[in-house]
Amino acid sequence: MPEAPNAVVLLSGGVDSTTTLAVAKSLGFAVYALSFRYGQRHEAEIEAARRVAAAVGVAGHEIVAFDLRRFGGSALTGDLTLPKGRALEEMTREIPATYVPARNTIFLSFALAWAETLGASDIFIGVNHYDYSGYPDCRPEYIGAYQRMADLATKAGVEGRQRLTIHTPLIHMTKAEIIRTGLGLGLDYGLTLSCYDPAPEGACGRCDACALRLKGFGEAGVRDPIRYR
């Protein structure tokens, strides 16, 4: 029986990246999860990623640390006000304060480096419809451009030994569809964390990430298993 091909999966510990990890594994890949401690507001995100990686079962899990707080420019890494209590229409009207400059470009560059050393031709990222309506580095055009660049940027690509594919299995799904997909794959969303401003007593329930998550669970007809304060 041939060995499973390797794939690198970006894992934040939220609903989307956790579902993406499960999708990649269901497709027969040996998954290598990649998470980042990049100066975000809380450590709870990293703990969620660890829980998810252990529960789903991965071939490897790396947590890479660097500090984007040195640059700021985001409500997640700097002094900007964290938006709360916004309507969905307001979230998608403009690029939000939670956008971290060049974050996905940085994340995908790390993933590309690890994929080359693993001999992997596949990278998975959990961008989706609601993300790319507000974030420029989640849009299909961006993903396509990055994939074309990646084939020119690595030794394996230039030598023809690696033709990279960046998979975005959730990109056209609603949050409810994502949740139903994950439940169908046996995921425990109680292990995940989406909140931008969590506390020991639970998620805030009012930031954009919480609002989208709660809307998704509501539309999926399933109770969200995490605690809210």
N, C-alpha and C positions, 0 to 999 in steps of 0.2 A: 504494500500500500504506500503510495507516494506521501512524502512529508507535506504538511500543510504549509502554504506560502505565508511568509511573514507580512504583517501590516502594522503600521504605527497609527495609533488612535489618540487624538487630543482629548484629554479627560479633565474636566474641571470639577466633576462631582455633581453637576446639575442634571436636570431631567434630560436635556438634549444630548449632552455628551455621553451620559450613561446609556441612553437608548442607542446611540451610535456605536458604542462599544459592544453592546449586545448584538446589534445587527451584524457588525463585522465578524464576531465570533460565529454567529449562525450561518454565515456564508462560507465557513470553513477555514478562516484565517487563524494563524497563530498570532494573537494580538499582543502588542507591546504598547502599554498605556504611557502617555507622556503628559505630565502635569507641571504647573509653574507656580512658584512663589515669587511673584513679580512686584511685590510691594502693595498688593491689594489690601483693602481695609481690614480684613480679618483672616485668621488662620483656619477658621472652620471649614472653608472651602477645600483646603488641602486634606483635612481629616475626612471629609466626605469622599474625596477622590480615593483615598486609601481604603475606606470601607467598601466602596464600589468595586475597586480592582480586586480586592480579596474575595468578595462575594461572587463576582462574575467569573473569576479565574483567568489570569493573564500569564503570558509567558515571561513578562518582565514589566516593571513599573518604575519609571524614573521621574523624580521631582527636581526640576532645574530651578535654581534660585538666581535672580538678578533684581535690581531695584529701580523700577520706573518712577518711583517717587522723586528721584533726582531731577526728573524732567517735569513732573506734574501734568497739568493740562486735562485732568479728568477728575470727576467726583469719586472715582474708585482709588485714585493714587495721589490726590492732592487736596486742596482746600475748597474746591467747588462744592456748592450745595447739592446734596443728594436729592433728586426729585422723588416726591412721594405723593400719593393720592391722585395721580394723573389718569385721565380717560385714555382708552386705547387710541382714539383718533389723535390725541395730543402726542402720544408716544411716537407715532409714525409720521408726524408732520415734519419733523426736523431731526437732525443728528443730535442725540441726547447728550447731556453732561456726563453720562456714564461711559461714553465712548472713550477708549484709551488709545491715544495716537499710535498707529501702526501696530497694534497688538497682534492681530492675526498674521501679519507679515513676519513679525518676530517669531511667533509660535510656529508657523509653518516652516520657517528657516531651520529651527531646531529639529523639527520633525523630519525635514529633508536630510539633514546631516545624519540623524540616527538611522533613517531608512537606508541610506547608502551603505553604512557600515553593517547593517543587518542583511543586506542584499534584498531589501524589500522594494517592490515596485508600487506599493499601495499605501496611501495615507488617507485616513478618515477624519473628517471634521464635521461637527454637528450644527452647522449653520442652517437656518430655516427661514421660511417666509416672513415671520415677524421680525427676525433679526435683520434681514437685508432690506426691509422697508425703512429701517432707521440707521443701520451701520454700513458705511461704505465698504468695509473689508469683509462683508458677509454676502455680497451680491454675486450672482452667477458669473457676471463679466469679470469680476476680480479673480474668482477661483480659476476660471479658464486662462486668464492672463498669467497667473502664478504658475499654473501647470506648464504652460509653454516656456516660461522663463526657466523653470526647474530642469527641463530637459537640456538646457544649454549651460547649466550652472554646475553640474557634477561631472566628475571623471567618468563614472559609470554611464551617464547619459550621453556624453560626447563620444565615448567608445562604442555606444550602441548596446551595452550590456543591460541597460535599465531604461525602460520607458515608463515614466511615472504616471500614475493615475491618482488624482485627488477625488475621493469619493465624498459626496454630500447626500447621503440617503434620505435626509429629512428635509431637503431644501424646499420642496413644494408641499410639505405637510403643515396642517394646523397643529397647535399644541395638543388638542384633543386627539388627533390622529397619531401624534407621536406617543402619547401616553398609552393609547390602545395598543400600538405596536409593541411597546416595551412590556406591557402586561401580558401580551400574547407570547412573549419570549421568556416569561417567568421572572421579570424584574421586580425587586422590592424597592419601590420609590421612597420608602421610609429611610433608606440609607443616604438619600441624596439631599443636596442643599442648593437652593436657587437664590436665596435672599442676599441683597447687597448690604444689609445692615443687621446681621443676626446678633442675638444675645444668648446667654446661657439658657434663658427661659423659652427661647424659640425664635422663629423668623418674625420679621416685623409685620408682614402682611400688607404693607402699603407701598413699598418700592415697586418700580416697574416690573422687576423680575418676579416678585411675589404675585403681583396682580395678574400677569400673564399665566403664571403657574396655576393660580386658583381658578381663573377662567377656563383653562384647559381641563382641569380635573372636573369642574362643574359641567362642561359640555360633554365630557366623556362619561358622565354619570357615575363617577367614582369618587369616594372620599379621599382627600389628600392625607396621607398617613403621617406627615410631619407635624410638629407642634408649632403653633403660632401664639405670640404673646398679645 
